[in-house]
Amino acid sequence: MGEKYKPWIIFLHLLIITCSSGSRARELVGSGTENKILEAISDENHETVQREHTHVHSHMDHIDPSVMVFFTFKDLKAGKTMPIYFPKRDPATSPELWPRKEADSLPFSLNQLPNLLKVFSLSPNSPQAKAMEDTLRECESKPIKGEVKFCATSLESMLDFTQTILGITYDLQVFTTSHKTKSSVTFQNYTFENIVKIPASKMVACHTMPYPYAVFYCHSQESENKIFRVALGGENGDRVEAMVVCHMDTSQWGHGHVSFQVLKVKPGSTSVCHFFPADNLILVPKLQQHGLATM
């Protein structure tokens, strides 16, 4: 890794460890002397596994709140109000980032899972072992048509992959959801107050994965994607500056994708937009500020 990457490594490290909410898949989170599984939302072609029993209003009593992050592009407008799930997590309990040398010293492979469980002193029947298995299996799964994917086990490998996708000559800019107020509320109605489009011809999205150390599922899709920064106001006064990605072509997504169930649509019939949790990253070529457009 060249000297030019060092500032990015430091910046991303600080960005990730200060995030205050959950991730796209089940995570290993410390709780006293024991770990437990926190289940969270999925993205693109992956299943949602989160189960949280909170409610916004009585008519939503039977809704799984974690799936309430999806909407269509036509609904992306100021004044829109919708229930949104933003998972919260104490960053002190998050798995730590490892340097590339340390991460590369261990195999990251499903067929090595029995040996990895011994390294981390985990029982093969434990929920942590199942979470590790799910992560390794997903990382080794075949991408959908038009998708390039990579599981980064270090910030250096994340940057290598990102610059391969975006172009080695570009400086990078990182966007992430930011919670402007402290609150334990994870699910409530939010109103779209201001919408800013982020111009980018390509993007890489990186999502945290459940593992004993920090792992990011990073991917890019050839189909058209639009990126937005949305200022949200919660009904309890919470303020969130949230990142949204709208996928304009969903024809290659599986019929079982949770967004189609939430929106009651079929693959390719409509765009699908979704909010990003605060510890997920969107990386794009560095932007000129005058290129941002408010909707």
N, C-alpha and C positions, 0 to 999 in steps of 0.2 A: 504494500500500500504506500503510495507516494506521499510526500510531504504535503501536497495540496489538499489531501483528504482530511488531515488532522483537524482543522477548524470544523469541518462538517461532522466528524465523529464526536467532538466535544459538544457541539450544538445539539445534535440529535440525542445524545446521551442525556443531556440536561432536559430536553424537551420531553422525552419519554418518562423519565423518573418523576417529573412533576405533574404528569397527567393524573386526573382524579376520578376517572370512571372506568367502566368495564370494557370487555373486548368482544370479538366476534365469535369465539368458541369457548368451550369449557376451560377453565383456568385453574391452576394449582395456586391456592392462596392460603397463607399461613393463618391459623386460628389457635392461639395459645401454643401448645407443643405439638399440635396435630395439624395436618393439612386437610382442607376440604375442597370439594369441587363447587365452583361457582359456574353456573351455566348461563351463557349469554347468547346474543344474536349471531346469525350467520350473514353471509353476503354472497351475491351473485349465485353460483350454482351449487350452494351447499345448504344442508338442512338446518333448521332452527331447532335448538335443543334447550333453550332457556325455559324455565318454569318459575315464574314469580307470581305470588297471589296478592297483588295489589289492584285497586280499582280506582277509576276516575269517577264514574257515575253508576248508578244502580243498573242502568240498561246495559252496562259493559261488564257485568259481574262474571261472565264466563269467558271473557277474552284473555288470552295469554298476552300480557302487556309487552313482552319482549319483541313481538312481531310488529308492534305499532311504530314502525319507522319508515314504512313504504307509502308512497303516493305517486301520482302521475304528473307529468310535466305541465299539463294544463292547470293543475292545482297549485303550481308554484307561483303565487302572487301575493302581494302585500295585502294584509287583512284576513288572509286565510287562517282559520283556527282548526287545530286538530290535536288529538291526544298523541303524545310522543313519549317513547321510552328512552331515557338516558341512564344507563347503568352507572352506579357510583362504586368506587373502590378506593381504599386507602393505599396510596402508592408505596407505603412502607412494606406492604405485604406482597408486592409484586416480585416475580422472579427477577434476579439481577441480570444485567447485560454482561456477557463474557467477551473478552478480547478474542479476535479471530484465532490466535495461536492456541488458546485454551479450548475454544469451541471445536476446533479442528482436531484436537487430540482425542476426541471421542467420536465413534461412528454415529451417524445420524441416519439410521436405516432400520426398517421394520424387522428385518431378519436378525438384527442384533439386539432386539428388545430384551430378551432374557438376560443378556450380559449387562445392558444398560440398567435394568432394574436392580441388579446386584450392586452396580456402581453407586446408585442413589439410595440403596438400602430400602427398596420398596417391595412389598409383597405382590406377587403376580396377580392376586385376586383383589387388590386394593383399587379404590376409585382412581387414585393417582396413576396406577399402571394402565387402567383403561383409558384415561385421558391421554397419556403418552402414546398408547397404541393408536387412538383415533387421530392424533396429530400426525404421526408418522405415516399412517395409511392415507390421510388426506394429502399430505405433501408428496406422496408417491403416486397419487391417482392421476389419470390422464386428464389433461386440460380439455375444456370444451373447444369447439371449432373457433379459431380466431383468437384464442387466449394464449398468452405466454405466462408461465407461472414459475415461482421459485420460492423455496422456504429459506429465509436468511437466518443463520444462527449467530451472526455478528453484524455490527453496523458496517464494517468494512465490506462484507459480502453483500449487504443490502445496497450499498452505494455502487458497487461493481455492477450488480444486476440493473439498477436504475439507470446508470449511465450507458449501459449496453442498449437499453430500450430507448432512452431519450436522446442519446447521442453524446459521445465523450466530450465534445467541444462545448457543451452547454453547462453553465452554472445551474445549480438546482435551487428550487424554492420549495419549502415544506409548509403544508397547511394542515391544521388539526382543529378539531372542535375545542372551544374554550368555554368553561363555566365561569361567568363573571360574578356569581354570588355563591355562597356556601349554603348547601341545603342537602338534606337526606332524602328528599322526595325524588323518586326515580321515574314516576309516571304521572303526567298531568296534562291538561290542555295548554298548548302554546299558540300564540298568535304570531304570524309572520309579519315582522315590522319593517324590515329592510332587506333587499336582495341584491347582491352584487355578483355579477358573472365574472369568473376567473378565466381569461382567455388562455387556452393551452391546446395545442394540436395533439399532444400525447400526454398521458399521465400514467403513473404507477401508484397503485393503492397497496398499502401494507397493513395487514391486520394481525394483532397479537394472537398467539396460539398457546394452548396449555402445554407447559413443559417445565422442568425444574429450573431451566434458565430461559432467558428471553428468546423467543423464536417469532419471526414475522413471516406470515404468508403474503408474499408480494406477487402481484399480477398486473398484466396489462392486456387490453382487448383491442382488436382492430376496429371493431364497430364504433360508431360515433358516441362519444360521451361528453356531457356538459357538466362543468363544475361551478358550484355557487357557494358563496358565503352568505348565510342567512342569520340576521339578528332576530332572536326569538324572545318573546315576553311570556313568562309562565303565569298562570292564574293566581299563583301564590306569591308573585313578585320575583321569581327567579329570572335571571338574565343569562342567556346562552348565545354565544356566537358560533353557530353550527356549520359544519361543512356538509354539503350535499353533492352527490353525484347522480346525474340523470343518464340512464342508459337508453339511448334512443332506439336501439334495435335489440329486441329480446327473443328473436326467432330461434336462436341456437340454445336457449336455456331449456332445461328439463321441465316437463309438464308438472313435476312435483315441487317446483321451486315455491317456497313459502310466500313469496310476494304475489304470485298468481292467486293463491288461496285467500290472502288478505284483501286483494283488490278485486277478486272475482273476475279475472280476465284470463286470456289464453296467451301462450307464447307468441310473440310477434304482433299481437293485436294492439299493443299500446306501449308507450315508454314506461319505464319504471325508475323512479327516483327514490333515494334513501339517505337517511342521516348517518353520519359516521360517529361512533363513540369517541371519546376524547383521547384515547390512547392509540387510535388508528391514525395512519399517516397518508397524506396525498402528496406525492412528489411530482413536480412539473418543471419544465425549463424556467429559468428565472424570468420574472415578468417585469414589464415597465408599468409603473403605477398609473400612468395616464391611459393605459389600455383597459383599465377596469371599467365596466359598465354597470350602472345601477338600473335595476328593473322597477 
